[in-house]
């Protein structure tokens, strides 16, 4: 019989703190608003290529909180170009944070680049 998550013996990790990338997400939003798309995409591609896997869900959450859905897609698709172990680790981190749709987008993008 299914048990609600809060009553079960498997407890999820606490939600990622979005504050560490909040300032950068705001800067990306500002770049887009001021017509500096190149600068915004450069920041996003750099983050997607270098942010440690355990921090990636927080980066995605920060962009969502700043209203940057387009940026989230860029992050996920760019991160899917990393080496396979990093892709799987990032996908697992997204899954652990219950960001299932983001994990799915990333896996689909990675599968297309194989």
VENFENZI-V600797 format. One record per residue. N is the residue number from 0. RES is the residue in one small letter. PSI is psi in degrees with one decimal (999 if undefined). Layout:
n=N res=RES psi=PSI
n=N res=RES psi=PSI
This chain:
n=0 res=x psi=130.2
n=1 res=x psi=143.6
n=2 res=x psi=133.6
n=3 res=x psi=141.5
n=4 res=x psi=-38.7
n=5 res=x psi=-14.8
n=6 res=x psi=-12.4
n=7 res=x psi=177.3
n=8 res=x psi=-4.4
n=9 res=x psi=112.4
n=10 res=x psi=134.2
n=11 res=x psi=155.1
n=12 res=x psi=149.2
n=13 res=x psi=153.1
n=14 res=x psi=145.0
n=15 res=x psi=141.1
n=16 res=x psi=122.0
n=17 res=x psi=-8.4
n=18 res=x psi=-37.3
n=19 res=x psi=-31.1
n=20 res=x psi=6.0
n=21 res=x psi=-41.9
n=22 res=x psi=-41.4
n=23 res=x psi=-40.2
n=24 res=x psi=-40.0
n=25 res=x psi=-37.5
n=26 res=x psi=-40.8
n=27 res=x psi=-45.6
n=28 res=x psi=-42.1
n=29 res=x psi=-42.1
n=30 res=x psi=-46.7
n=31 res=x psi=-46.0
n=32 res=x psi=-31.8
n=33 res=x psi=8.3
n=34 res=x psi=15.7
n=35 res=x psi=62.1
n=36 res=x psi=-39.3
n=37 res=x psi=-45.0
n=38 res=x psi=-42.4
n=39 res=x psi=-48.6
n=40 res=x psi=-33.5
n=41 res=x psi=-43.8
n=42 res=x psi=-43.1
n=43 res=x psi=-45.7
n=44 res=x psi=-38.6
n=45 res=x psi=-45.5
n=46 res=x psi=-45.4
n=47 res=x psi=-27.4
n=48 res=x psi=-19.1
n=49 res=x psi=-22.0
n=50 res=x psi=132.9
n=51 res=x psi=147.7
n=52 res=x psi=-43.1
n=53 res=x psi=-19.0
n=54 res=x psi=-15.7
n=55 res=x psi=-43.4
n=56 res=x psi=-34.6
n=57 res=x psi=-35.3
n=58 res=x psi=-45.7
n=59 res=x psi=-45.8
n=60 res=x psi=-39.4
n=61 res=x psi=-41.9
n=62 res=x psi=-40.6
n=63 res=x psi=-42.7
n=64 res=x psi=-28.9
n=65 res=x psi=2.6
n=66 res=x psi=29.8
n=67 res=x psi=63.4
n=68 res=x psi=-39.5
n=69 res=x psi=-36.4
n=70 res=x psi=-37.3
n=71 res=x psi=-44.0
n=72 res=x psi=-42.8
n=73 res=x psi=-44.2
n=74 res=x psi=-49.4
n=75 res=x psi=-45.6
n=76 res=x psi=-34.5
n=77 res=x psi=-42.3
n=78 res=x psi=-29.2
n=79 res=x psi=-13.0
n=80 res=x psi=-6.4
n=81 res=x psi=172.0
n=82 res=x psi=154.1
n=83 res=x psi=-39.7
n=84 res=x psi=-41.3
n=85 res=x psi=-40.6
n=86 res=x psi=-46.6
n=87 res=x psi=-38.6
n=88 res=x psi=-41.5
n=89 res=x psi=-43.3
n=90 res=x psi=-41.6
n=91 res=x psi=-40.9
n=92 res=x psi=-41.3
n=93 res=x psi=-42.6
n=94 res=x psi=-43.8
n=95 res=x psi=-30.7
n=96 res=x psi=10.1
n=97 res=x psi=28.7
n=98 res=x psi=62.6
n=99 res=x psi=-43.0
n=100 res=x psi=-41.7
n=101 res=x psi=-42.0
n=102 res=x psi=-41.5
n=103 res=x psi=-42.7
n=104 res=x psi=-44.2
n=105 res=x psi=-43.7
n=106 res=x psi=-41.0
n=107 res=x psi=-43.2
n=108 res=x psi=-40.5
n=109 res=x psi=-40.1
n=110 res=x psi=-36.5
n=111 res=x psi=-20.0
n=112 res=x psi=2.1
n=113 res=x psi=999
